[in-house]
Amino acid sequence: MHIAELESKLGRKGTTVKIDENLSLTVVEEEINKLLGRLEVDVYIEHITSSTPSKATIRNAIANIYGVPLDLVVVKKISTEYGIGASKAHIHIYADQSFMKKVELRHILKRNEIQL
């Protein structure tokens, strides 16, 4: 995949996806980073009656929303406020897996269960 293909996937801002009866995800912000060959996405996750979703769940949802392979999606951070049942997540979608492995920190890739 090339950076131009990632640019064509822009425009999902405001998209809400209901993952299950207790979990929904809304794309809040998306920005292309040409220098690092990635799409940077911020999402808002509502999980009022359940715990914070796993990185794997969020990665699958983002891969489906943007139509990209799962191995190009990296969940950088999930922030949950105490007692609210909502979280914010910052996600990177890369155009090239070999470049992703050069840019991302090893422990972040391990947390996302991406083979090094």
QUITA-V948996 format. One record per pair of residues at least 12 apart in sequence whose C-alpha atoms are under 10 Angstrom apart, sorted by the first residue. I is the first residue (numbers start at 1). J is the second residue. Records with the same first field share a line. If there is no record, write none. Layout:
# QUITA-V948996
I = J / J
This chain:
# QUITA-V948996
1 = 68 / 69 / 72 / 94 / 95 / 96 / 97
2 = 37 / 38 / 94 / 95 / 96
3 = 32 / 33 / 34 / 35 / 36 / 37 / 38 / 39 / 94 / 95 / 96
4 = 32 / 34 / 37 / 95
5 = 68 / 95
6 = 32 / 33 / 34 / 37 / 38 / 39 / 66 / 67 / 68 / 93 / 94 / 95
7 = 31 / 32 / 33 / 34 / 38 / 39 / 95
8 = 66
9 = 30 / 32 / 39 / 65 / 66 / 67 / 68
10 = 30 / 31 / 32 / 39 / 41 / 66
11 = 27 / 29 / 30 / 31 / 66
12 = 26 / 27 / 28 / 29 / 30 / 41 / 65 / 66
13 = 26 / 27 / 28 / 29 / 30 / 31 / 41 / 42 / 43
14 = 26 / 27 / 28 / 29 / 30 / 43
15 = 27 / 28 / 43 / 65
16 = 28 / 43 / 44 / 45 / 65
17 = 45 / 61 / 62 / 64 / 65
18 = 45 / 46 / 61
19 = 57 / 58 / 60 / 61
20 = 47
21 = 47 / 49 / 50
22 = 46 / 47 / 48 / 49 / 50 / 51
23 = 45 / 46 / 47 / 48 / 49 / 50 / 51 / 52 / 53 / 85 / 86
24 = 44 / 45 / 46 / 47 / 48 / 61 / 86
25 = 43 / 44 / 45 / 46 / 47 / 58 / 61 / 62 / 86 / 87 / 88 / 89
26 = 42 / 43 / 44 / 45 / 46 / 88
27 = 41 / 42 / 43 / 44 / 45 / 62 / 65 / 88 / 89
28 = 41 / 42 / 43 / 44 / 45 / 88 / 89
29 = 41 / 42 / 43 / 44 / 90
30 = 42 / 43 / 90 / 91 / 92
31 = 92
32 = 92 / 93 / 94
33 = 92 / 94
34 = 95
36 = 94 / 95 / 99 / 100 / 103
37 = 92 / 93 / 94 / 95 / 96 / 99 / 100 / 103
38 = 72 / 73 / 91 / 92 / 93 / 94 / 95 / 96 / 99 / 100
39 = 73 / 91 / 92 / 93 / 94 / 95
40 = 73 / 74 / 76 / 90 / 91 / 92 / 93 / 94
41 = 62 / 75 / 89 / 90 / 91 / 92 / 93
42 = 75 / 77 / 78 / 88 / 89 / 90 / 91 / 92
43 = 58 / 62 / 78 / 87 / 88 / 89 / 90 / 91
44 = 78 / 79 / 86 / 87 / 88 / 89 / 90
45 = 58 / 78 / 79 / 80 / 85 / 86 / 87 / 88 / 89
46 = 84 / 85 / 86 / 87 / 88
47 = 84 / 85 / 86 / 87
48 = 83 / 84 / 85 / 86 / 87
49 = 84 / 85 / 86
50 = 85 / 86
51 = 80 / 85 / 86
52 = 78 / 79 / 80 / 85 / 86 / 87
53 = 78 / 86 / 87
54 = 75 / 78 / 112
55 = 74 / 75 / 76 / 77 / 78 / 89 / 91 / 111 / 112 / 113
56 = 70 / 73 / 74 / 75 / 111 / 112 / 113
58 = 73 / 74 / 75 / 78 / 89 / 91
59 = 71 / 72 / 73 / 74 / 75 / 91 / 92 / 93 / 112
60 = 73
62 = 74 / 75 / 91 / 92 / 93
63 = 93
66 = 93
68 = 93 / 94 / 95
69 = 93 / 94 / 95
70 = 93 / 114
71 = 93 / 94 / 96 / 97 / 100 / 112 / 113 / 114 / 115
72 = 92 / 93 / 94 / 95 / 96 / 97 / 98 / 100 / 101 / 114
73 = 91 / 92 / 93 / 94 / 95 / 97 / 100 / 109 / 112 / 114
74 = 90 / 91 / 92 / 93 / 94 / 100 / 104 / 108 / 109 / 111 / 112 / 113 / 114
75 = 89 / 90 / 91 / 92 / 93 / 108 / 109 / 111 / 112
76 = 89 / 90 / 91 / 92 / 104 / 105 / 108 / 109 / 111 / 112
77 = 89 / 90 / 91 / 92 / 108
78 = 90 / 91
92 = 104
97 = 114
98 = 116
101 = 114 / 115 / 116
